[in-house]
Amino acid sequence: MRTPAGKECKYYYEDFHRGRSKQECRLLNASGEGSKWHPDDCSNCPVPEILLANACEHMELSARIVPGFIWIPRKVEVTAYCNEHDLDVQDPYVGCQHCGGRGAEILRAIQEGDL
């Protein structure tokens, strides 16, 4: 669904049908920080870019809101975990080192005609 910032994000949900006014971030709701979320947080949220850069089905994202100070805006901090290899992902944009390497092996096998 398109966020108020104009980006596509599978965790954002809104419902304005027949007078309803509901907007939420389901990723922050799952982390227990949904009550702190505001639609303006979508403008500096890295999740849509992470989802575009890495489509690994084994990567699980979690997020929290880091409060800002007077001139420093609040931001959404995202961490990632690989469910298949049971390890924390250092860079969510890149993903798990083990899952990424497997994709290259599959591509090589297809090119060589082994699959």
The first five atom37 places (N, CA, C, CB, O) and aatype in JSON, in Angstrom:
{
  "aatype": [12, 1, 16, 14, 0, 7, 11, 6, 4, 11, 18, 18, 18, 6, 3, 13, 8, 1, 7, 1, 15, 11, 5, 6, 4, 1, 10, 10, 2, 0, 15, 7, 6, 7, 15, 11, 17, 8, 14, 3, 3, 4, 15, 2, 4, 14, 19, 14, 6, 9, 10, 10, 0, 2, 0, 4, 6, 8, 12, 6, 10, 15, 0, 1, 9, 19, 14, 7, 13, 9, 17, 9, 14, 1, 11, 19, 6, 19, 16, 0, 18, 4, 2, 6, 8, 3, 10, 3, 19, 5, 3, 14, 18, 19, 7, 4, 5, 8, 4, 7, 7, 1, 7, 0, 6, 9, 10, 1, 0, 9, 5, 6, 7, 3, 10],
  "atom_mask": [
    [1, 1, 1, 1, 1],
    [1, 1, 1, 1, 1],
    [1, 1, 1, 1, 1],
    [1, 1, 1, 1, 1],
    [1, 1, 1, 1, 1],
    [1, 1, 1, 0, 1],
    [1, 1, 1, 1, 1],
    [1, 1, 1, 1, 1],
    [1, 1, 1, 1, 1],
    [1, 1, 1, 1, 1],
    [1, 1, 1, 1, 1],
    [1, 1, 1, 1, 1],
    [1, 1, 1, 1, 1],
    [1, 1, 1, 1, 1],
    [1, 1, 1, 1, 1],
    [1, 1, 1, 1, 1],
    [1, 1, 1, 1, 1],
    [1, 1, 1, 1, 1],
    [1, 1, 1, 0, 1],
    [1, 1, 1, 1, 1],
    [1, 1, 1, 1, 1],
    [1, 1, 1, 1, 1],
    [1, 1, 1, 1, 1],
    [1, 1, 1, 1, 1],
    [1, 1, 1, 1, 1],
    [1, 1, 1, 1, 1],
    [1, 1, 1, 1, 1],
    [1, 1, 1, 1, 1],
    [1, 1, 1, 1, 1],
    [1, 1, 1, 1, 1],
    [1, 1, 1, 1, 1],
    [1, 1, 1, 0, 1],
    [1, 1, 1, 1, 1],
    [1, 1, 1, 0, 1],
    [1, 1, 1, 1, 1],
    [1, 1, 1, 1, 1],
    [1, 1, 1, 1, 1],
    [1, 1, 1, 1, 1],
    [1, 1, 1, 1, 1],
    [1, 1, 1, 1, 1],
    [1, 1, 1, 1, 1],
    [1, 1, 1, 1, 1],
    [1, 1, 1, 1, 1],
    [1, 1, 1, 1, 1],
    [1, 1, 1, 1, 1],
    [1, 1, 1, 1, 1],
    [1, 1, 1, 1, 1],
    [1, 1, 1, 1, 1],
    [1, 1, 1, 1, 1],
    [1, 1, 1, 1, 1],
    [1, 1, 1, 1, 1],
    [1, 1, 1, 1, 1],
    [1, 1, 1, 1, 1],
    [1, 1, 1, 1, 1],
    [1, 1, 1, 1, 1],
    [1, 1, 1, 1, 1],
    [1, 1, 1, 1, 1],
    [1, 1, 1, 1, 1],
    [1, 1, 1, 1, 1],
    [1, 1, 1, 1, 1],
    [1, 1, 1, 1, 1],
    [1, 1, 1, 1, 1],
    [1, 1, 1, 1, 1],
    [1, 1, 1, 1, 1],
    [1, 1, 1, 1, 1],
    [1, 1, 1, 1, 1],
    [1, 1, 1, 1, 1],
    [1, 1, 1, 0, 1],
    [1, 1, 1, 1, 1],
    [1, 1, 1, 1, 1],
    [1, 1, 1, 1, 1],
    [1, 1, 1, 1, 1],
    [1, 1, 1, 1, 1],
    [1, 1, 1, 1, 1],
    [1, 1, 1, 1, 1],
    [1, 1, 1, 1, 1],
    [1, 1, 1, 1, 1],
    [1, 1, 1, 1, 1],
    [1, 1, 1, 1, 1],
    [1, 1, 1, 1, 1],
    [1, 1, 1, 1, 1],
    [1, 1, 1, 1, 1],
    [1, 1, 1, 1, 1],
    [1, 1, 1, 1, 1],
    [1, 1, 1, 1, 1],
    [1, 1, 1, 1, 1],
    [1, 1, 1, 1, 1],
    [1, 1, 1, 1, 1],
    [1, 1, 1, 1, 1],
    [1, 1, 1, 1, 1],
    [1, 1, 1, 1, 1],
    [1, 1, 1, 1, 1],
    [1, 1, 1, 1, 1],
    [1, 1, 1, 1, 1],
    [1, 1, 1, 0, 1],
    [1, 1, 1, 1, 1],
    [1, 1, 1, 1, 1],
    [1, 1, 1, 1, 1],
    [1, 1, 1, 1, 1],
    [1, 1, 1, 0, 1],
    [1, 1, 1, 0, 1],
    [1, 1, 1, 1, 1],
    [1, 1, 1, 0, 1],
    [1, 1, 1, 1, 1],
    [1, 1, 1, 1, 1],
    [1, 1, 1, 1, 1],
    [1, 1, 1, 1, 1],
    [1, 1, 1, 1, 1],
    [1, 1, 1, 1, 1],
    [1, 1, 1, 1, 1],
    [1, 1, 1, 1, 1],
    [1, 1, 1, 1, 1],
    [1, 1, 1, 0, 1],
    [1, 1, 1, 1, 1],
    [1, 1, 1, 1, 1]
  ],
  "atom_positions": [
    [[0.85, -1.16, 0.0], [0.0, 0.0, 0.0], [0.9, 1.23, 0.0], [-0.97, -0.01, 1.22], [1.99, 1.21, 0.57]],
    [[0.45, 2.28, -0.62], [1.23, 3.51, -0.71], [1.13, 4.29, 0.6], [0.74, 4.38, -1.89], [0.04, 4.53, 1.11]],
    [[2.29, 4.67, 1.13], [2.37, 5.39, 2.41], [2.06, 6.87, 2.2], [3.76, 5.22, 3.05], [2.0, 7.33, 1.06]],
    [[1.86, 7.63, 3.27], [1.67, 9.08, 3.12], [2.89, 9.76, 2.49], [1.39, 9.7, 4.48], [2.76, 10.86, 1.94]],
    [[4.06, 9.13, 2.56], [5.27, 9.69, 1.95], [5.36, 9.34, 0.46], [6.51, 9.19, 2.68], [6.27, 9.8, -0.22]],
    [[4.43, 8.52, -0.05], [4.4, 8.18, -1.46], [5.19, 6.94, -1.83], [0.0, 0.0, 0.0], [5.4, 6.69, -3.02]],
    [[5.63, 6.16, -0.86], [6.39, 4.93, -1.13], [5.5, 3.72, -0.91], [7.65, 4.85, -0.22], [4.54, 3.77, -0.14]],
    [[5.81, 2.63, -1.6], [5.08, 1.38, -1.41], [5.66, 0.63, -0.22], [5.13, 0.5, -2.68], [6.87, 0.44, -0.13]],
    [[4.79, 0.21, 0.71], [5.25, -0.54, 1.89], [4.18, -1.56, 2.26], [5.55, 0.42, 3.08], [3.01, -1.21, 2.41]],
    [[4.59, -2.82, 2.41], [3.62, -3.86, 2.74], [3.17, -3.8, 4.19], [4.2, -5.23, 2.45], [2.19, -4.45, 4.55]],
    [[3.85, -3.04, 5.03], [3.49, -2.95, 6.44], [2.54, -1.78, 6.74], [4.74, -2.81, 7.28], [1.96, -1.73, 7.83]],
    [[2.38, -0.85, 5.82], [1.5, 0.29, 6.04], [0.07, -0.11, 5.68], [1.95, 1.52, 5.21], [-0.16, -0.8, 4.68]],
    [[-0.89, 0.33, 6.5], [-2.3, 0.05, 6.24], [-3.11, 1.31, 6.51], [-2.81, -1.14, 7.1], [-2.88, 2.01, 7.5]],
    [[-4.06, 1.58, 5.63], [-4.99, 2.68, 5.85], [-6.38, 2.26, 5.4], [-4.53, 3.96, 5.11], [-6.54, 1.45, 4.49]],
    [[-7.38, 2.84, 6.05], [-8.77, 2.56, 5.71], [-9.56, 3.84, 5.91], [-9.35, 1.4, 6.57], [-9.8, 4.27, 7.04]],
    [[-9.97, 4.46, 4.79], [-10.78, 5.66, 4.84], [-12.15, 5.41, 4.22], [-10.07, 6.82, 4.12], [-12.84, 6.36, 3.84]],
    [[-12.55, 4.16, 4.11], [-13.81, 3.8, 3.47], [-15.0, 4.15, 4.36], [-13.83, 2.31, 3.13], [-15.02, 3.79, 5.54]],
    [[-15.97, 4.84, 3.81], [-17.22, 5.2, 4.49], [-17.01, 5.88, 5.84], [-18.06, 3.97, 4.69], [-17.6, 5.49, 6.85]],
    [[-16.17, 6.88, 5.85], [-15.98, 7.68, 7.05], [-14.97, 7.16, 8.04], [0.0, 0.0, 0.0], [-14.7, 7.81, 9.05]],
    [[-14.4, 6.0, 7.78], [-13.37, 5.5, 8.69], [-12.1, 6.34, 8.52], [-13.07, 3.99, 8.43], [-11.86, 6.92, 7.46]],
    [[-11.32, 6.37, 9.54], [-10.05, 7.08, 9.48], [-9.01, 6.27, 10.26], [-10.17, 8.53, 10.06], [-8.72, 6.55, 11.42]],
    [[-8.47, 5.26, 9.59], [-7.51, 4.38, 10.26], [-6.22, 4.33, 9.45], [-8.1, 2.96, 10.44], [-6.24, 4.01, 8.26]],
    [[-5.12, 4.64, 10.09], [-3.8, 4.52, 9.51], [-2.91, 3.82, 10.54], [-3.21, 5.92, 9.08], [-2.96, 4.15, 11.72]],
    [[-2.1, 2.86, 10.08], [-1.22, 2.18, 11.02], [-0.01, 1.58, 10.31], [-1.97, 1.08, 11.76], [-0.04, 1.3, 9.11]],
    [[1.04, 1.41, 11.08], [2.22, 0.69, 10.62], [2.2, -0.66, 11.31], [3.55, 1.49, 10.93], [2.38, -0.75, 12.53]],
    [[1.97, -1.7, 10.55], [1.84, -3.03, 11.14], [3.18, -3.59, 11.62], [1.22, -3.98, 10.14], [3.21, -4.47, 12.48]],
    [[4.27, -3.11, 11.07], [5.58, -3.54, 11.56], [5.83, -2.99, 12.96], [6.7, -3.07, 10.6], [6.31, -3.72, 13.83]],
    [[5.5, -1.73, 13.19], [5.66, -1.15, 14.52], [4.63, -1.71, 15.49], [5.55, 0.38, 14.46], [4.92, -1.85, 16.68]],
    [[3.43, -2.03, 15.01], [2.43, -2.66, 15.88], [2.94, -4.01, 16.38], [1.1, -2.84, 15.13], [2.74, -4.35, 17.55]],
    [[3.58, -4.77, 15.51], [4.12, -6.08, 15.91], [5.26, -5.93, 16.92], [4.6, -6.85, 14.68], [5.48, -6.82, 17.75]],
    [[5.97, -4.81, 16.85], [7.07, -4.56, 17.79], [6.58, -3.94, 19.09], [8.1, -3.65, 17.16], [7.36, -3.78, 20.03]],
    [[5.3, -3.6, 19.15], [4.75, -2.99, 20.36], [4.92, -1.49, 20.42], [0.0, 0.0, 0.0], [4.69, -0.88, 21.47]],
    [[5.33, -0.86, 19.32], [5.53, 0.58, 19.3], [4.53, 1.28, 18.4], [6.94, 0.9, 18.84], [4.75, 2.42, 17.99]],
    [[3.43, 0.62, 18.09], [2.43, 1.19, 17.2], [1.78, 2.44, 17.75], [0.0, 0.0, 0.0], [1.36, 3.31, 16.98]],
    [[1.68, 2.56, 19.06], [1.03, 3.73, 19.65], [1.89, 4.98, 19.48], [0.74, 3.49, 21.12], [1.36, 6.1, 19.53]],
    [[3.2, 4.83, 19.29], [4.08, 5.98, 19.09], [4.12, 6.44, 17.64], [5.49, 5.63, 19.55], [4.6, 7.54, 17.36]],
    [[3.62, 5.61, 16.72], [3.72, 5.89, 15.3], [2.82, 7.04, 14.88], [3.38, 4.65, 14.49], [1.72, 7.21, 15.41]],
    [[3.3, 7.83, 13.93], [2.54, 8.92, 13.33], [2.78, 8.85, 11.82], [2.96, 10.32, 13.93], [3.87, 8.47, 11.41]],
    [[1.8, 9.21, 10.98], [2.0, 9.12, 9.53], [3.23, 9.86, 9.01], [0.79, 9.64, 8.83], [3.78, 9.49, 7.97]],
    [[3.67, 10.9, 9.71], [4.88, 11.62, 9.29], [6.13, 10.76, 9.4], [5.05, 12.88, 10.12], [7.14, 11.05, 8.75]],
    [[6.09, 9.7, 10.21], [7.25, 8.82, 10.36], [7.57, 8.07, 9.07], [7.02, 7.83, 11.48], [8.7, 7.61, 8.89]],
    [[6.61, 7.95, 8.17], [6.84, 7.26, 6.9], [7.84, 8.0, 6.02], [5.52, 7.08, 6.15], [8.5, 7.39, 5.17]],
    [[7.96, 9.31, 6.2], [8.84, 10.09, 5.33], [10.32, 9.76, 5.54], [8.62, 11.57, 5.57], [11.11, 9.89, 4.61]],
    [[10.71, 9.33, 6.74], [12.12, 8.98, 6.96], [12.28, 7.52, 7.4], [12.73, 9.9, 8.01], [13.23, 7.19, 8.12]],
    [[11.37, 6.67, 6.96], [11.43, 5.25, 7.31], [12.2, 4.48, 6.22], [9.99, 4.66, 7.47], [11.92, 4.66, 5.04]],
    [[13.17, 3.65, 6.6], [13.96, 2.91, 5.62], [13.31, 1.62, 5.11], [15.29, 2.58, 6.21], [13.84, 1.0, 4.19]],
    [[12.19, 1.21, 5.67], [11.6, -0.09, 5.34], [11.25, -0.23, 3.85], [10.36, -0.32, 6.17], [11.58, -1.26, 3.27]],
    [[10.6, 0.75, 3.19], [10.31, 0.56, 1.76], [11.56, 0.33, 0.91], [9.57, 1.76, 1.23], [11.53, -0.48, -0.02]],
    [[12.66, 1.03, 1.22], [13.9, 0.82, 0.47], [14.5, -0.55, 0.76], [14.91, 1.93, 0.8], [15.05, -1.19, -0.14]],
    [[14.4, -1.0, 2.0], [14.91, -2.33, 2.36], [14.12, -3.4, 1.61], [14.82, -2.57, 3.89], [14.7, -4.36, 1.11]],
    [[12.8, -3.25, 1.54], [11.97, -4.23, 0.84], [12.26, -4.25, -0.66], [10.49, -3.94, 1.08], [12.17, -5.3, -1.29]],
    [[12.6, -3.09, -1.23], [12.97, -3.06, -2.65], [14.34, -3.68, -2.89], [12.95, -1.61, -3.16], [14.55, -4.36, -3.9]],
    [[15.27, -3.45, -1.97], [16.64, -3.93, -2.15], [16.78, -5.42, -1.87], [17.57, -3.16, -1.26], [17.63, -6.08, -2.47]],
    [[15.96, -5.96, -0.96], [16.14, -7.34, -0.53], [14.78, -8.0, -0.38], [16.93, -7.41, 0.79], [13.97, -7.59, 0.45]],
    [[14.53, -9.01, -1.17], [13.24, -9.7, -1.13], [13.36, -11.1, -0.54], [12.65, -9.79, -2.53], [12.59, -11.99, -0.88]],
    [[14.32, -11.3, 0.34], [14.52, -12.63, 0.95], [13.32, -12.98, 1.82], [15.84, -12.66, 1.8], [12.93, -12.2, 2.69]],
    [[12.74, -14.15, 1.59], [11.55, -14.55, 2.35], [11.89, -15.0, 3.76], [10.82, -15.66, 1.62], [11.0, -15.17, 4.59]],
    [[13.17, -15.21, 4.05], [13.58, -15.67, 5.38], [13.93, -14.52, 6.32], [14.76, -16.61, 5.26], [14.13, -14.74, 7.51]],
    [[14.01, -13.3, 5.79], [14.39, -12.16, 6.61], [13.17, -11.58, 7.32], [15.07, -11.08, 5.75], [12.16, -11.27, 6.69]],
    [[13.29, -11.44, 8.62], [12.21, -10.89, 9.44], [12.66, -9.53, 9.97], [11.83, -11.85, 10.61], [13.69, -9.42, 10.62]],
    [[11.87, -8.5, 9.68], [12.2, -7.15, 10.12], [11.51, -6.83, 11.44], [11.81, -6.12, 9.06], [10.42, -7.31, 11.71]],
    [[12.16, -6.01, 12.24], [11.54, -5.43, 13.42], [11.97, -3.97, 13.47], [11.94, -6.21, 14.75], [13.05, -3.62, 13.0]],
    [[11.11, -3.14, 14.03], [11.38, -1.7, 14.01], [11.04, -1.07, 15.35], [10.6, -1.02, 12.9], [10.25, -1.6, 16.13]],
    [[11.66, 0.06, 15.58], [11.33, 0.87, 16.74], [11.52, 2.33, 16.37], [12.2, 0.48, 17.97], [12.27, 2.66, 15.45]],
    [[10.83, 3.2, 17.1], [10.94, 4.63, 16.85], [11.97, 5.2, 17.82], [9.57, 5.34, 17.01], [11.87, 5.03, 19.03]],
    [[12.95, 5.88, 17.25], [13.97, 6.54, 18.05], [13.56, 8.0, 18.18], [15.41, 6.39, 17.41], [13.5, 8.72, 17.17]],
    [[13.28, 8.46, 19.4], [12.84, 9.85, 19.55], [13.96, 10.82, 19.19], [12.35, 10.1, 20.97], [15.14, 10.56, 19.43]],
    [[13.55, 11.93, 18.63], [14.51, 12.97, 18.28], [14.64, 14.0, 19.38], [0.0, 0.0, 0.0], [14.07, 13.86, 20.46]],
    [[15.4, 15.02, 19.08], [15.54, 16.14, 19.99], [15.06, 17.37, 19.25], [17.02, 16.3, 20.49], [14.49, 17.24, 18.16]],
    [[15.25, 18.53, 19.76], [14.67, 19.75, 19.21], [14.91, 19.88, 17.71], [15.25, 20.96, 19.92], [13.95, 20.06, 16.96]],
    [[16.13, 19.78, 17.25], [16.44, 19.95, 15.83], [16.72, 18.62, 15.12], [17.62, 20.87, 15.67], [16.9, 18.6, 13.91]],
    [[16.76, 17.54, 15.86], [16.99, 16.22, 15.27], [15.63, 15.51, 15.17], [18.01, 15.37, 16.13], [14.99, 15.26, 16.19]],
    [[15.2, 15.17, 13.95], [13.89, 14.52, 13.81], [13.9, 13.08, 14.33], [13.45, 14.52, 12.35], [14.94, 12.43, 14.35]],
    [[12.74, 12.61, 14.75], [12.63, 11.21, 15.16], [12.78, 10.33, 13.93], [11.28, 10.93, 15.87], [12.51, 10.76, 12.81]],
    [[13.21, 9.1, 14.15], [13.42, 8.2, 13.01], [13.0, 6.79, 13.38], [14.9, 8.22, 12.56], [12.84, 6.45, 14.55]],
    [[12.83, 5.99, 12.35], [12.48, 4.58, 12.52], [13.77, 3.78, 12.36], [11.38, 4.12, 11.49], [14.43, 3.85, 11.33]],
    [[14.1, 3.0, 13.39], [15.29, 2.16, 13.36], [14.86, 0.72, 13.1], [16.1, 2.27, 14.7], [13.99, 0.19, 13.78]],
    [[15.48, 0.1, 12.1], [15.08, -1.24, 11.66], [16.21, -2.23, 11.9], [14.68, -1.24, 10.17], [17.37, -1.95, 11.61]],
    [[15.85, -3.39, 12.44], [16.79, -4.5, 12.57], [16.21, -5.7, 11.82], [17.06, -4.85, 14.08], [15.0, -5.8, 11.63]],
    [[17.1, -6.6, 11.41], [16.65, -7.76, 10.63], [17.24, -9.04, 11.21], [17.06, -7.61, 9.14], [18.31, -9.04, 11.82]],
    [[16.51, -10.12, 11.0], [16.9, -11.44, 11.5], [16.6, -12.48, 10.42], [16.15, -11.79, 12.83], [15.53, -12.44, 9.81]],
    [[17.52, -13.39, 10.18], [17.31, -14.46, 9.2], [16.76, -15.68, 9.93], [18.64, -14.81, 8.45], [17.44, -16.26, 10.77]],
    [[15.54, -16.06, 9.6], [14.89, -17.21, 10.25], [15.5, -18.54, 9.82], [13.41, -17.2, 9.94], [15.5, -19.5, 10.59]],
    [[16.01, -18.61, 8.6], [16.55, -19.88, 8.11], [17.89, -20.23, 8.76], [16.71, -19.83, 6.6], [18.13, -21.39, 9.11]],
    [[18.75, -19.23, 8.93], [20.08, -19.49, 9.48], [20.22, -19.04, 10.93], [21.12, -18.79, 8.64], [21.31, -19.14, 11.5]],
    [[19.15, -18.56, 11.54], [19.12, -18.15, 12.94], [20.26, -17.19, 13.31], [19.18, -19.37, 13.84], [21.02, -17.45, 14.24]],
    [[20.35, -16.09, 12.58], [21.36, -15.1, 12.91], [20.85, -13.69, 12.61], [22.65, -15.37, 12.13], [19.97, -13.49, 11.77]],
    [[21.44, -12.72, 13.32], [21.1, -11.33, 13.08], [21.74, -10.88, 11.78], [21.57, -10.43, 14.26], [22.88, -11.23, 11.48]],
    [[21.0, -10.11, 11.0], [21.49, -9.6, 9.73], [22.16, -8.26, 9.99], [20.33, -9.46, 8.68], [21.55, -7.36, 10.57]],
    [[23.41, -8.11, 9.57], [24.16, -6.88, 9.82], [23.6, -5.71, 9.01], [25.63, -7.08, 9.49], [23.43, -4.62, 9.54]],
    [[23.32, -5.94, 7.72], [22.81, -4.89, 6.85], [21.52, -5.37, 6.2], [23.87, -4.5, 5.76], [21.57, -6.22, 5.31]],
    [[20.36, -4.86, 6.63], [19.09, -5.33, 6.06], [18.96, -5.07, 4.56], [17.95, -4.67, 6.78], [18.21, -5.78, 3.88]],
    [[19.67, -4.07, 4.04], [19.61, -3.8, 2.6], [20.25, -4.94, 1.81], [20.31, -2.48, 2.28], [19.81, -5.23, 0.69]],
    [[21.27, -5.58, 2.37], [21.98, -6.67, 1.69], [21.38, -8.02, 2.05], [23.46, -6.64, 2.05], [21.23, -8.89, 1.19]],
    [[21.04, -8.2, 3.33], [20.45, -9.45, 3.79], [21.49, -10.39, 4.37], [0.0, 0.0, 0.0], [22.65, -10.02, 4.58]],
    [[21.07, -11.6, 4.62], [21.91, -12.63, 5.22], [23.0, -13.05, 4.22], [21.06, -13.87, 5.64], [22.74, -13.21, 3.03]],
    [[24.22, -13.21, 4.72], [25.33, -13.61, 3.85], [25.09, -14.99, 3.26], [26.65, -13.6, 4.62], [25.46, -15.24, 2.11]],
    [[24.49, -15.89, 4.02], [24.27, -17.26, 3.56], [23.16, -17.34, 2.51], [23.92, -18.16, 4.75], [23.31, -18.05, 1.52]],
    [[22.08, -16.61, 2.71], [20.96, -16.64, 1.75], [21.36, -15.99, 0.43], [19.73, -15.93, 2.34], [20.98, -16.47, -0.63]],
    [[22.13, -14.91, 0.49], [22.56, -14.22, -0.72], [23.48, -15.07, -1.56], [0.0, 0.0, 0.0], [23.39, -15.05, -2.79]],
    [[24.36, -15.83, -0.93], [25.27, -16.7, -1.65], [24.56, -17.84, -2.34], [0.0, 0.0, 0.0], [24.98, -18.29, -3.41]],
    [[23.48, -18.32, -1.75], [22.73, -19.43, -2.33], [22.07, -19.01, -3.65], [21.67, -19.93, -1.35], [21.94, -19.83, -4.56]],
    [[21.66, -17.76, -3.76], [21.05, -17.28, -4.99], [22.02, -17.32, -6.16], [0.0, 0.0, 0.0], [21.65, -17.67, -7.27]],
    [[23.28, -16.96, -5.9], [24.3, -17.0, -6.94], [24.58, -18.44, -7.37], [25.59, -16.33, -6.44], [24.81, -18.7, -8.55]],
    [[24.56, -19.38, -6.42], [24.78, -20.79, -6.75], [23.66, -21.32, -7.64], [24.88, -21.63, -5.47], [23.92, -22.07, -8.58]],
    [[22.43, -20.96, -7.34], [21.29, -21.41, -8.14], [21.37, -20.85, -9.55], [19.96, -20.99, -7.48], [21.11, -21.56, -10.52]],
    [[21.75, -19.57, -9.67], [21.88, -18.95, -10.99], [22.96, -19.65, -11.8], [22.21, -17.45, -10.85], [22.76, -19.91, -12.99]],
    [[24.09, -19.96, -11.19], [25.16, -20.67, -11.88], [24.69, -22.06, -12.34], [26.39, -20.8, -10.98], [25.01, -22.49, -13.45]],
    [[23.94, -22.76, -11.49], [23.45, -24.09, -11.84], [22.48, -24.03, -13.02], [22.77, -24.74, -10.63], [22.48, -24.92, -13.87]],
    [[21.65, -22.99, -13.06], [20.72, -22.83, -14.18], [21.48, -22.55, -15.47], [19.71, -21.68, -13.9], [21.16, -23.12, -16.52]],
    [[22.49, -21.69, -15.39], [23.27, -21.36, -16.59], [24.05, -22.56, -17.12], [24.23, -20.22, -16.28], [24.23, -22.69, -18.33]],
    [[24.51, -23.42, -16.22], [25.26, -24.6, -16.64], [24.35, -25.75, -17.06], [26.17, -25.06, -15.52], [24.83, -26.75, -17.6]],
    [[23.06, -25.62, -16.83], [22.11, -26.65, -17.22], [21.94, -27.77, -16.22], [0.0, 0.0, 0.0], [21.39, -28.82, -16.56]],
    [[22.41, -27.58, -15.0], [22.29, -28.61, -13.97], [20.89, -28.68, -13.38], [23.29, -28.37, -12.86], [20.51, -29.72, -12.84]],
    [[20.11, -27.61, -13.48], [18.75, -27.61, -12.93], [17.72, -27.73, -14.01], [18.5, -26.37, -12.12], [16.53, -27.75, -13.72]]
  ]
}
